[in-house]
Amino acid sequence: MTRTSIPDSNVRGAFSDGGNTFSVHASSDEAPDSFQVYASGSVAEIVLVISGLNAGILNATWGLNWVNASEEWREWCEAEAFMVFYNGTKPAVGRVRVCHG
């Protein structure tokens, strides 16, 4: 039996903690009410689900393998996931040029 995956048009981007790569997926193309974070690009490894975006009543639900991560790491992961959801994949870490005028 051969299995193939259908490309997900709702992928917003990805981020990394240096050891794992996480992808952020919106629940729909238009006005998504939630987004999901998966580890290593596998939808079988749910890290985090944020729901209630449209209602403004946010709820974070952690996957079984991630619920016991430190509070600091979970806060960092949640912040990164929101940034990617709203802005897309973060640029690679490196040199940045800034012009002040």
C-alpha positions as CSV (number, residue, x, y, z in Angstrom):
1,M,0.0,0.0,0.0
2,T,1.3,3.4,-1.0
3,R,0.4,6.5,1.0
4,T,0.9,10.1,-0.3
5,S,0.2,13.3,1.4
6,I,-1.7,16.2,-0.1
7,P,0.1,19.5,0.1
8,D,-1.4,21.7,2.9
9,S,-2.3,25.2,1.5
10,N,-2.9,26.3,5.1
11,V,0.8,26.2,6.1
12,R,1.8,29.5,7.5
13,G,5.4,28.8,8.1
14,A,7.9,27.2,10.5
15,F,10.2,27.9,13.4
16,S,12.8,25.9,15.3
17,D,14.1,25.6,18.9
18,G,17.5,24.5,17.6
19,G,16.7,20.8,18.0
20,N,13.2,20.5,16.6
21,T,11.4,22.2,13.7
22,F,7.8,23.1,14.1
23,S,5.3,24.0,11.3
24,V,2.2,26.2,11.8
25,H,-1.0,25.4,10.0
26,A,-4.2,27.5,9.9
27,S,-7.5,25.7,10.2
28,S,-8.8,27.3,7.0
29,D,-7.8,29.7,4.2
30,E,-10.3,32.4,5.2
31,A,-10.8,33.6,8.7
32,P,-9.3,30.6,10.5
33,D,-10.6,30.1,14.1
34,S,-7.6,28.0,15.1
35,F,-4.1,27.0,14.2
36,Q,-2.1,23.9,14.9
37,V,1.7,23.4,15.5
38,Y,3.2,20.2,14.4
39,A,6.7,18.8,15.1
40,S,9.1,17.8,12.3
41,G,6.4,18.5,9.6
42,S,4.3,15.5,10.7
43,V,0.7,16.1,11.4
44,A,0.8,13.0,13.6
45,E,3.0,14.9,16.1
46,I,0.7,17.7,17.5
47,V,2.6,20.1,19.7
48,L,0.0,22.8,20.2
49,V,-3.5,23.9,19.1
50,I,-4.6,27.5,19.6
51,S,-8.4,27.9,19.3
52,G,-10.8,30.8,19.7
53,L,-9.1,33.2,17.4
54,N,-12.3,34.7,15.9
55,A,-14.1,34.8,19.3
56,G,-11.1,36.4,21.0
57,I,-11.3,33.7,23.7
58,L,-8.0,32.0,23.2
59,N,-7.4,28.4,24.4
60,A,-4.0,26.6,24.2
61,T,-4.1,22.8,24.1
62,W,-0.8,21.0,24.3
63,G,0.0,17.6,22.7
64,L,0.8,14.7,24.9
65,N,4.5,14.7,24.3
66,W,4.7,18.5,25.0
67,V,2.4,19.2,27.9
68,N,5.1,18.5,30.4
69,A,7.7,20.8,28.8
70,S,8.8,23.7,31.0
71,E,6.5,26.7,31.4
72,E,9.3,28.9,29.9
73,W,9.6,26.7,26.8
74,R,5.8,26.5,26.3
75,E,5.5,30.3,26.6
76,W,8.4,30.7,24.0
77,C,6.8,28.1,21.7
78,E,3.4,29.8,21.9
79,A,4.9,33.2,21.1
80,E,6.8,31.8,18.2
81,A,3.7,30.1,16.8
82,F,1.7,33.3,17.0
83,M,4.4,35.2,15.2
84,V,4.6,32.7,12.4
85,F,0.8,32.4,12.2
86,Y,0.4,36.1,11.7
87,N,3.7,37.0,9.9
88,G,5.0,33.8,8.2
89,T,8.3,32.0,8.7
90,K,11.0,34.0,10.6
91,P,14.1,34.9,8.7
92,A,17.2,32.8,9.4
93,V,19.3,33.9,12.3
94,G,22.3,35.9,11.0
95,R,23.5,39.3,10.3
96,V,20.9,42.0,10.0
97,R,21.5,45.5,8.5
98,V,19.5,48.3,10.0
99,C,19.2,51.8,8.6
100,H,18.4,54.6,11.1
101,G,17.8,57.3,8.7
